[in-house]
Amino acid sequence: MAHHSSSHYPDIGALGEDLTTQWLKSIGWTILHRRWHCRWGEIDIIAEREDDSGTVILAFVEVKTRSTGNWDAGGRMAIALPKQAKLCRTAAMFLATFPQKADYPCRFDVAFVCCQRKITQANALANLSASGYYLTLQEYIPAAFEYSIDN
């Protein structure tokens, strides 16, 4: 049995973020940062878009990439209250670092990406094939939870 170093395998999380980033751009979002981090944690994608009224909206996007038949309901269990609180603190640090964006309406979105070793046809918002893996953006939830710095 051959043992491969971890660098032999693609970073599935990064591929899921790539797919989500591509999809967000295709629907009019501008990507400001990928994997923005501070002492509180990391935000996978930070994006902005002007709505129909001309208001700029800031989205902090958490991407959960999972294989089929995973243990945590496609990543849903990983967005529990402690993770939400961590994302809120990290977003607050982002807004403190970029005060020119502090007055923008903010929301927390969650993207669920499914990753498989072989290509299958599925109903998906978007898909990506890379390094022998097939990824599909299964669900995107805008404003998945409320913004609160006090958490």
C-alpha positions as CSV (number, residue, x, y, z in Angstrom):
1,M,0.0,0.0,0.0
2,A,1.5,3.3,-1.0
3,H,1.5,6.1,1.5
4,H,1.1,9.6,0.1
5,S,2.1,12.8,1.9
6,S,-0.8,15.1,2.7
7,S,0.5,17.4,-0.1
8,H,-0.4,14.7,-2.6
9,Y,-4.1,15.3,-1.9
10,P,-5.9,18.5,-3.0
11,D,-7.1,20.9,-0.4
12,I,-10.8,20.1,-0.7
13,G,-11.8,23.0,1.5
14,A,-10.0,25.4,-0.8
15,L,-11.6,23.8,-3.9
16,G,-15.0,24.3,-2.2
17,E,-14.2,28.0,-1.6
18,D,-13.0,28.3,-5.2
19,L,-16.3,27.0,-6.5
20,T,-18.3,29.3,-4.2
21,T,-16.2,32.3,-5.1
22,Q,-16.7,31.6,-8.8
23,W,-20.5,31.3,-8.3
24,L,-20.7,34.5,-6.2
25,K,-18.8,36.4,-8.9
26,S,-21.2,35.0,-11.6
27,I,-24.2,36.5,-9.7
28,G,-22.6,39.9,-9.2
29,W,-20.6,39.8,-6.0
30,T,-17.2,41.3,-5.7
31,I,-14.8,39.2,-3.7
32,L,-12.9,41.3,-1.2
33,H,-10.9,38.6,0.7
34,R,-10.4,34.9,0.8
35,R,-9.4,33.2,4.1
36,W,-9.2,36.5,5.9
37,H,-7.9,35.8,9.4
38,C,-7.2,37.4,12.7
39,R,-6.6,36.2,16.3
40,W,-10.3,35.2,16.6
41,G,-10.4,33.0,13.5
42,E,-10.9,33.0,9.8
43,I,-13.6,33.9,7.4
44,D,-13.6,31.9,4.2
45,I,-14.9,34.6,1.8
46,I,-15.8,38.2,2.3
47,A,-17.8,39.7,-0.5
48,E,-19.8,42.8,-1.3
49,R,-22.5,43.7,-3.7
50,E,-24.8,46.7,-4.3
51,D,-28.5,45.9,-4.0
52,D,-31.2,47.3,-6.1
53,S,-31.5,50.4,-4.0
54,G,-27.8,51.2,-4.3
55,T,-26.9,50.0,-0.8
56,V,-23.6,48.1,-0.5
57,I,-24.1,44.8,1.4
58,L,-21.2,43.0,3.0
59,A,-21.4,39.1,3.2
60,F,-19.2,37.0,5.4
61,V,-19.4,33.6,3.8
62,E,-18.6,30.3,5.6
63,V,-18.1,27.4,3.1
64,K,-18.6,23.8,4.3
65,T,-17.2,21.2,1.9
66,R,-18.1,17.6,2.7
67,S,-18.1,14.3,0.9
68,T,-21.3,12.4,0.5
69,G,-22.5,10.4,3.5
70,N,-20.5,12.5,6.0
71,W,-21.2,12.5,9.7
72,D,-22.3,16.1,10.1
73,A,-25.2,16.6,7.8
74,G,-23.3,18.1,5.0
75,G,-21.6,20.6,7.3
76,R,-24.8,21.9,8.9
77,M,-23.7,20.6,12.4
78,A,-20.4,22.6,12.0
79,I,-22.3,25.9,12.1
80,A,-23.5,25.6,15.7
81,L,-23.6,28.6,18.1
82,P,-19.9,28.5,19.1
83,K,-18.9,28.7,15.4
84,Q,-21.4,31.5,14.8
85,A,-19.9,33.4,17.8
86,K,-16.4,32.9,16.4
87,L,-17.4,34.2,13.0
88,C,-19.1,37.2,14.6
89,R,-16.0,38.1,16.6
90,T,-13.8,37.7,13.5
91,A,-16.2,39.8,11.4
92,A,-16.1,42.5,14.1
93,M,-12.3,42.5,13.9
94,F,-12.6,42.8,10.1
95,L,-14.9,45.8,10.4
96,A,-12.5,47.4,13.0
97,T,-9.6,46.8,10.5
98,F,-11.6,48.3,7.6
99,P,-13.7,51.0,9.2
100,Q,-14.8,52.4,5.9
101,K,-17.0,49.3,5.6
102,A,-18.3,49.4,9.2
103,D,-21.6,51.1,8.2
104,Y,-22.5,48.6,5.5
105,P,-25.3,46.2,6.3
106,C,-23.7,42.9,7.0
107,R,-24.9,39.3,6.8
108,F,-23.5,35.8,7.4
109,D,-24.0,33.4,4.5
110,V,-23.3,29.7,4.5
111,A,-22.4,27.6,1.4
112,F,-22.7,23.8,1.4
113,V,-20.5,22.1,-1.2
114,C,-20.5,18.4,-1.9
115,C,-17.3,16.7,-3.0
116,Q,-17.1,13.3,-4.7
117,R,-14.3,11.3,-6.2
118,K,-16.2,10.6,-9.4
119,I,-18.4,12.7,-11.7
120,T,-22.1,12.3,-11.1
121,Q,-25.0,14.4,-12.4
122,A,-26.7,16.3,-9.7
123,N,-28.9,19.3,-9.3
124,A,-26.5,22.0,-8.2
125,L,-26.2,25.8,-8.2
126,A,-22.6,25.4,-9.7
127,N,-20.0,22.7,-10.1
128,L,-16.2,22.3,-10.4
129,S,-14.0,19.4,-11.4
130,A,-10.4,19.5,-10.2
131,S,-7.7,17.0,-9.3
132,G,-10.0,14.0,-9.8
133,Y,-12.7,15.5,-7.6
134,Y,-16.2,16.7,-8.6
135,L,-17.6,19.5,-6.4
136,T,-21.2,20.8,-6.5
137,L,-22.5,23.9,-4.7
138,Q,-25.6,22.2,-3.2
139,E,-27.1,25.0,-1.2
140,Y,-26.3,28.7,-0.5
141,I,-28.1,30.3,2.5
142,P,-28.0,34.1,2.6
143,A,-28.2,35.6,6.1
144,A,-28.0,32.1,7.6
145,F,-27.7,33.5,11.1
146,E,-27.9,36.9,12.8
147,Y,-24.9,39.2,13.3
148,S,-24.1,39.7,17.0
149,I,-20.8,40.9,18.4
150,D,-21.9,40.1,21.9
151,N,-21.8,36.3,21.3
